[in-house]
Amino acid sequence: MSDDSDITGGTTRRRALRLGAIGATAVVSIRPALAQAAGSVLTCEIPVPDPARAGKYIAADGTLVDPGTPGAFPPASGAFKGEDVKRAMAGGQLPGTDYDRSKAYTNYIRRLQSGQSGFTCFASLQMPRG
């Protein structure tokens, strides 16, 4: 009778070890993918404004207005990296801008909607990372 319990116990231990090995492989495979995804989020770009709206100025509240509107800022000279936008959203400043311009551009980015260039990048910055 003790032989049967040894066989059952041994089988259970081997099975547990196999399942543990499979789980460890999954963790090793998933972590690099998450790291790569997190890295690509930080290097994605957000143009201000969207190229379809080139020539528009950005008001302090982030809305697009006609050039020459008082208090509005000209478009950014280039797109901002996700890393820079994330920092600005946390209270920092976008590179190459003064405080007011950075706030206006950040407000514009917060207003991005699906279909606008940079929306996917912005949305991915909002996703919690594990």
C-alpha positions in Angstrom: 0.0 0.0 0.0 2.9 2.3 0.7 4.1 1.6 -2.9 0.9 3.0 -4.4 1.1 6.2 -2.3 4.8 6.7 -3.4 3.8 6.3 -7.0 0.9 8.7 -6.7 3.0 11.2 -4.7 5.9 10.9 -7.2 3.6 11.4 -10.1 2.0 14.4 -8.5 5.5 16.0 -7.8 6.6 15.4 -11.4 3.4 16.9 -12.7 3.8 19.9 -10.5 7.4 20.4 -11.6 6.3 20.2 -15.3 3.6 22.8 -14.7 6.0 25.0 -12.9 8.5 24.8 -15.8 5.7 25.7 -18.3 4.7 28.7 -16.2 8.3 29.9 -15.9 8.7 29.7 -19.7 5.6 31.8 -20.1 6.9 34.5 -17.7 10.3 34.6 -19.5 8.6 34.9 -22.8 6.1 37.6 -21.8 8.4 39.9 -19.9 10.6 40.9 -22.9 7.5 41.6 -24.9 6.2 43.9 -22.2 9.5 45.6 -21.9 9.6 46.1 -25.7 6.0 47.5 -25.7 6.9 49.9 -22.8 9.9 51.0 -24.8 8.0 51.6 -28.0 5.4 53.7 -26.0 8.2 56.0 -24.9 9.5 56.4 -28.4 6.2 56.9 -30.2 5.5 60.4 -31.4 2.7 62.9 -31.1 2.6 65.8 -33.6 1.1 69.1 -32.4 -1.2 69.6 -34.2 -2.2 66.6 -36.2 -0.8 66.9 -39.8 -4.4 67.0 -41.1 -4.8 70.3 -39.2 -1.4 71.8 -40.1 -1.3 75.6 -40.0 -3.7 75.8 -37.1 -2.6 77.4 -33.9 -3.1 76.0 -30.4 -5.1 78.0 -27.8 -4.2 77.8 -24.1 -7.1 75.3 -23.5 -5.7 73.0 -26.3 -8.3 73.8 -28.9 -7.2 74.6 -32.5 -7.7 78.2 -33.7 -6.8 80.3 -36.7 -3.3 81.8 -36.9 -3.1 85.2 -35.3 -5.7 84.4 -32.6 -4.6 86.3 -29.5 -2.9 84.1 -26.9 -2.6 81.2 -29.2 0.7 79.4 -30.0 2.1 78.4 -33.4 2.3 74.6 -34.2 5.2 72.7 -32.7 8.3 72.5 -35.0 8.3 68.7 -34.7 6.5 65.8 -33.0 7.0 65.1 -29.3 8.2 61.7 -28.1 6.0 59.7 -25.8 8.6 59.9 -23.1 8.5 63.7 -23.2 4.7 63.8 -23.2 4.5 61.5 -20.2 6.9 63.7 -18.3 4.9 66.8 -19.2 1.7 65.2 -18.1 3.3 64.5 -14.8 3.9 68.2 -14.3 7.1 68.7 -16.4 7.5 70.7 -19.5 7.7 69.6 -23.2 11.2 70.1 -24.6 11.8 73.4 -26.5 8.8 75.1 -25.0 8.2 77.7 -22.3 5.7 77.0 -19.5 2.6 78.4 -21.3 3.3 76.8 -24.6 3.9 73.5 -23.0 0.6 73.7 -21.1 -1.3 74.6 -24.3 0.4 71.7 -26.2 -0.3 69.3 -23.4 -3.9 70.4 -23.3 -4.1 69.7 -27.0 -2.7 66.3 -26.5 -5.2 65.5 -23.8 -8.0 66.3 -26.2 -6.8 63.9 -28.9 -9.4 61.6 -30.2 -9.4 58.3 -32.2 -8.4 59.0 -35.8 -6.1 61.8 -35.0 -2.4 61.4 -35.5 -0.7 60.7 -32.1 -3.9 59.4 -30.5 -2.7 55.8 -30.2 0.6 56.9 -28.7 -1.2 59.1 -26.2 -3.7 56.3 -25.3 -0.9 53.9 -24.7 0.8 56.4 -22.3 -2.4 56.2 -20.2 -2.3 52.4 -19.9 -1.1 51.2 -16.5 2.2 49.3 -16.7 2.8 46.1 -14.6 
